[in-house]
């Protein structure tokens, strides 16, 4: 019953995680295979790419006109969990904090390796 009642929430979180995973795999494969970058550069670039996506996503979760548009549309209201936008905003904010720390540490380690 829980999955049936919260299907839009679960699908939204799964979609968010899948997009993050796809971006992470893309950067890892591209930077390690095509450009043959060092592992610290790959980690820093991965963190940067995920930061770009999450920073764009955090604003979209709080846009008043967009939320109003979703609430007035019957189909979008069933698919997108509008009432949980503040909770998702907080989750994405925590993700940004973790990614910023990883991104910074990777850049600092790479700089220390080069000097």
Secondary structure as UniProt FT lines:
FT   HELIX           2..5
FT   HELIX           7..29
FT   HELIX           30..34
FT   HELIX           39..60
FT   TURN            61..62
FT   HELIX           64..72
FT   HELIX           74..79
FT   HELIX           82..84
FT   HELIX           85..114
//
